[in-house]
């Protein structure tokens, strides 16, 4: 299954148009946590500057599978179906 990792802020969304092929939700969650770790290592912004940001993982139809806050010092994923909704561009 191909998953897409979109960054959402209070001001908009940075869409992942390429996605990553994963075998299951555990792998999708691991990839999401890895991406967050890489973002935090590359960006020296403080915790406050990540306030309101989320990493949303969707399938190819845009269905929300997983959502993780970037503002939390402990990333605790919320597993879908969170809300039966499709992310719009």
VOKOL-854522 format. One line per 2 residues: number of its first residue (from 1); their letters; for each residue z negated, x, y of C-alpha. Coordinates in Angstrom, 2 decimals, always signed. Layout:
<rs>
NUM> a> Z X Y | ...
</rs>
This chain:
<rs>
1> xx> +0.00 +0.00 +0.00 | +0.80 +1.28 +3.49
3> xx> -1.99 +1.03 +6.07 | -1.74 +1.42 +9.82
5> xx> -4.54 +2.88 +11.92 | -4.55 +1.41 +15.45
7> xx> -6.88 +2.61 +18.21 | -8.15 -0.23 +20.38
9> xx> -9.94 +0.09 +23.70 | -11.05 -2.52 +26.20
11> xx> -7.81 -1.70 +28.06 | -5.21 -1.79 +25.31
13> xx> -4.05 -0.52 +21.96 | -2.50 +2.70 +20.70
15> xx> -0.41 +1.56 +17.74 | +0.20 +3.56 +14.60
17> xx> +3.86 +2.94 +13.79 | +4.04 +5.40 +10.87
19> xx> +1.07 +4.40 +8.73 | -0.28 +6.13 +5.64
21> xx> +0.31 +5.25 +2.01 | -3.01 +4.57 +0.21
23> xx> -3.81 +3.46 -3.31 | -6.72 +1.15 -2.44
25> xx> -9.24 +0.14 +0.23 | -11.56 +3.04 -0.60
27> xx> -8.78 +5.45 +0.24 | -7.93 +3.50 +3.41
29> xx> -11.57 +3.70 +4.52 | -11.70 +7.43 +3.73
31> xx> -8.53 +8.00 +5.79 | -9.98 +5.98 +8.67
33> xx> -13.23 +7.96 +8.68 | -11.25 +11.20 +8.49
35> xx> -9.14 +10.12 +11.48 | -12.27 +9.29 +13.50
37> xx> -13.80 +12.65 +12.64 | -10.60 +14.43 +13.77
39> xx> -10.51 +12.45 +17.03 | -14.12 +13.35 +17.77
41> xx> -13.51 +17.05 +16.98 | -10.40 +17.22 +19.18
43> xx> -11.92 +15.31 +22.10 | -15.14 +16.43 +23.75
45> xx> -15.78 +13.05 +25.37 | -19.32 +11.78 +25.29
47> xx> -20.50 +8.86 +23.22 | -20.41 +6.66 +26.34
49> xx> -16.71 +7.33 +26.83 | -15.97 +5.91 +23.37
51> xx> -17.82 +2.69 +24.21 | -15.67 -0.28 +23.24
53> xx> -13.12 +1.72 +21.20 | -12.34 +0.73 +17.60
55> xx> -10.10 +1.97 +14.83 | -8.50 -1.03 +13.17
57> xx> -6.77 -0.66 +9.83 | -4.05 -3.20 +9.08
59> xx> -1.53 -3.79 +6.34 | +2.23 -3.94 +6.99
61> xx> +2.00 -7.59 +8.09 | -0.65 -6.76 +10.71
63> xx> -3.51 -8.31 +8.71 | -6.83 -6.69 +9.68
65> xx> -8.34 -4.93 +6.65 | -11.03 -2.78 +8.23
67> xx> -12.48 -2.11 +11.68 | -14.69 +0.83 +12.69
69> xx> -16.34 +1.36 +16.07 | -15.81 +4.78 +17.64
71> xx> -18.74 +4.28 +19.99 | -21.28 +4.32 +17.20
73> xx> -22.82 +7.63 +16.20 | -22.91 +6.27 +12.67
75> xx> -19.58 +4.81 +11.74 | -20.21 +1.71 +9.69
77> xx> -16.97 -0.03 +8.75 | -16.61 -3.76 +8.82
79> xx> -14.51 -4.76 +5.85 | -11.95 -7.52 +6.00
81> xx> -11.11 -10.12 +5.88 | -13.04 -10.04 +9.14
83> xx> -11.06 -12.82 +10.65 | -7.80 -14.13 +9.28
85> xx> -5.80 -12.84 +12.22 | -2.79 -10.72 +12.85
87> xx> -2.86 -8.05 +15.53 | -0.17 -8.55 +18.12
89> x> +1.51 -5.78 +20.03
</rs>
